[in-house]
């Protein structure tokens, strides 16, 4: 019987065109594809959303929130590269998580998150590489039903680490990021067997 191909949704929590985290997520996503996954790499800048507000939600669920939520529902895995703003999660990422969490009629609570498997990484010009922000992202995701794998990577001094074509200069660091994508695929394949 053929093995089910894992489906992974990959994105960075930044809208900035030259985001280090967008470069980082591409490396992990490519490795996940090579490992056998179907990877959908998106840019949150393509899904602009108002700040989550239940009064606004009552007037109609934003079209981009519906599109983004559908992508979450269609994938078993989440590959996230998370910038750090003031030692925490970016407003863009938090707002996206919040909109996707909103229930639709006839849908179970947190349908887009329950039993998803995620891997986290970060890149920052700072000396900790975004590590403090990952603590908050992990906590949020686990509290809404996502299984977050323990291994993660933070790339410090990111302004020095990437080549002009978006690759990491340091080979062990690159292999570590690729390993995150591979580990997510392996876990999803294992879960599909059970």
C-alpha positions as CSV (number, residue, x, y, z in Angstrom):
1,X,0.0,0.0,0.0
2,X,1.5,3.4,-1.0
3,X,2.5,5.7,1.8
4,X,0.4,8.8,2.3
5,X,2.3,11.9,1.2
6,X,2.5,14.4,4.2
7,X,1.1,17.9,3.5
8,X,2.9,20.7,5.1
9,X,2.0,24.4,5.2
10,X,5.1,26.6,5.5
11,X,5.4,30.3,6.1
12,X,7.3,33.0,8.0
13,X,5.7,35.3,10.5
14,X,6.9,38.4,8.6
15,X,5.5,40.5,5.7
16,X,8.9,42.1,5.0
17,X,10.1,41.4,1.5
18,X,13.7,40.6,2.4
19,X,12.8,38.9,5.7
20,X,15.5,36.6,7.1
21,X,12.7,34.3,8.2
22,X,11.4,34.1,4.7
23,X,14.8,33.0,3.6
24,X,15.0,30.5,6.4
25,X,11.6,28.9,5.8
26,X,12.5,28.3,2.1
27,X,15.5,26.2,3.1
28,X,13.5,24.1,5.5
29,X,10.6,23.8,3.0
30,X,12.9,22.6,0.2
31,X,14.3,19.9,2.6
32,X,10.8,18.8,3.5
33,X,10.0,18.4,-0.2
34,X,13.1,16.4,-0.8
35,X,12.2,14.2,2.1
36,X,8.9,13.4,0.5
37,X,6.3,16.0,1.6
38,X,3.9,18.1,-0.4
39,X,4.8,21.6,0.8
40,X,2.7,24.7,0.3
41,X,4.9,27.7,0.9
42,X,2.9,30.9,1.4
43,X,3.6,34.5,2.3
44,X,1.4,36.1,4.9
45,X,1.7,39.4,3.1
46,X,-0.6,37.8,0.5
47,X,-3.4,37.4,3.2
48,X,-3.8,40.9,4.6
49,X,-6.2,40.9,7.6
50,X,-7.7,43.5,10.0
51,X,-6.8,43.1,13.6
52,X,-8.9,40.3,15.1
53,X,-12.1,41.7,16.6
54,X,-15.3,39.8,17.4
55,X,-17.5,42.8,16.5
56,X,-15.8,42.9,13.1
57,X,-16.1,39.1,12.8
58,X,-19.9,39.4,13.3
59,X,-20.1,41.6,10.3
60,X,-18.6,38.8,8.1
61,X,-15.6,36.6,8.2
62,X,-12.8,38.2,6.1
63,X,-12.2,36.5,2.8
64,X,-8.4,36.2,3.5
65,X,-9.1,34.6,6.9
66,X,-11.2,32.0,5.2
67,X,-8.5,31.3,2.5
68,X,-5.8,31.1,5.2
69,X,-7.9,28.8,7.4
70,X,-8.7,26.5,4.5
71,X,-4.9,26.1,3.9
72,X,-4.5,25.1,7.5
73,X,-7.3,22.6,7.3
74,X,-5.8,21.0,4.2
75,X,-2.4,20.4,5.7
76,X,-1.3,18.1,8.6
77,X,2.0,19.8,9.3
78,X,3.1,23.4,10.0
79,X,6.6,24.6,9.3
80,X,7.0,28.1,10.8
81,X,9.9,30.6,10.9
82,X,9.1,33.2,13.5
83,X,10.7,36.6,13.8
84,X,11.0,38.1,17.3
85,X,9.6,41.5,18.1
86,X,10.5,42.8,21.5
87,X,11.2,39.3,22.8
88,X,7.9,37.9,21.6
89,X,5.7,36.9,18.7
90,X,5.1,39.3,15.8
91,X,1.7,41.0,15.6
92,X,1.2,39.6,12.0
93,X,1.7,36.0,13.2
94,X,-0.5,36.3,16.3
95,X,-3.3,38.0,14.3
96,X,-3.1,35.2,11.6
97,X,-3.2,32.5,14.3
98,X,-6.2,34.2,16.0
99,X,-8.3,34.6,12.8
100,X,-7.6,31.0,11.8
101,X,-8.7,29.8,15.2
102,X,-12.2,31.3,14.9
103,X,-15.0,28.6,14.6
104,X,-17.3,28.4,11.6
105,X,-20.8,26.9,11.8
106,X,-20.7,23.1,12.2
107,X,-17.0,23.0,12.8
108,X,-15.3,21.6,15.9
109,X,-13.5,24.1,18.1
110,X,-10.0,24.9,16.9
111,X,-10.5,22.7,13.8
112,X,-7.5,24.2,12.0
113,X,-5.1,23.4,14.8
114,X,-6.1,20.2,16.7
115,X,-3.5,17.4,16.2
116,X,-1.4,19.4,13.7
117,X,2.3,18.9,14.0
118,X,4.6,21.9,13.9
119,X,8.3,22.7,13.8
120,X,9.6,26.1,14.8
121,X,12.7,28.1,13.8
122,X,13.7,31.8,13.8
123,X,16.3,34.1,12.5
124,X,17.3,37.5,13.9
125,X,20.1,40.0,13.6
126,X,20.3,39.8,17.4
127,X,22.6,37.5,19.4
128,X,19.9,35.0,20.4
129,X,18.5,34.5,16.9
130,X,14.8,35.0,17.9
131,X,14.9,32.3,20.6
132,X,12.8,34.3,23.1
133,X,10.0,34.7,20.6
134,X,9.9,31.0,19.9
135,X,9.0,30.3,23.6
136,X,5.8,32.4,23.1
137,X,4.9,30.8,19.7
138,X,5.4,27.3,21.2
139,X,3.2,28.1,24.2
140,X,0.4,29.6,22.0
141,X,0.4,26.7,19.5
142,X,0.4,24.0,22.2
143,X,-2.5,25.7,24.0
144,X,-4.6,25.5,20.9
145,X,-3.9,21.8,20.2
146,X,-0.9,21.8,18.0
147,X,1.8,19.2,18.7
148,X,5.1,21.2,18.5
149,X,8.2,19.1,18.1
150,X,10.9,19.8,20.6
151,X,13.7,20.4,18.2
152,X,14.0,24.0,17.0
153,X,16.7,26.3,15.6
154,X,17.4,30.0,16.1
155,X,19.8,31.8,13.7
156,X,21.6,34.7,15.4
157,X,23.4,37.5,13.5
158,X,21.2,36.7,10.5
159,X,22.3,39.8,8.6
160,X,25.7,38.0,8.3
161,X,24.5,34.5,7.8
162,X,22.7,34.6,4.4
163,X,24.3,34.8,1.0
164,X,22.7,37.0,-1.7
165,X,20.7,34.1,-3.1
166,X,19.2,33.3,0.3
167,X,21.3,30.4,1.4
168,X,23.0,30.0,4.8
169,X,26.8,30.4,4.7
170,X,27.4,28.0,7.6
171,X,27.0,24.4,6.5
172,X,26.2,22.9,9.9
173,X,23.6,25.6,10.4
174,X,22.1,24.9,7.0
175,X,22.0,21.2,7.7
176,X,20.3,21.9,11.1
177,X,17.5,23.9,9.3
178,X,17.1,21.3,6.7
179,X,16.9,18.7,9.5
180,X,13.9,20.5,10.9
181,X,12.0,20.1,7.6
182,X,13.1,16.4,7.4
183,X,12.1,15.7,11.0
184,X,8.6,17.1,10.4
185,X,8.1,14.9,7.4
186,X,9.4,11.8,9.3
187,X,7.0,12.5,12.2
188,X,4.0,13.0,9.8
189,X,4.9,9.8,8.0
190,X,5.1,7.9,11.3
191,X,1.7,9.3,12.5
192,X,0.1,8.3,9.2
193,X,1.2,4.6,9.8
194,X,-0.4,4.5,13.3
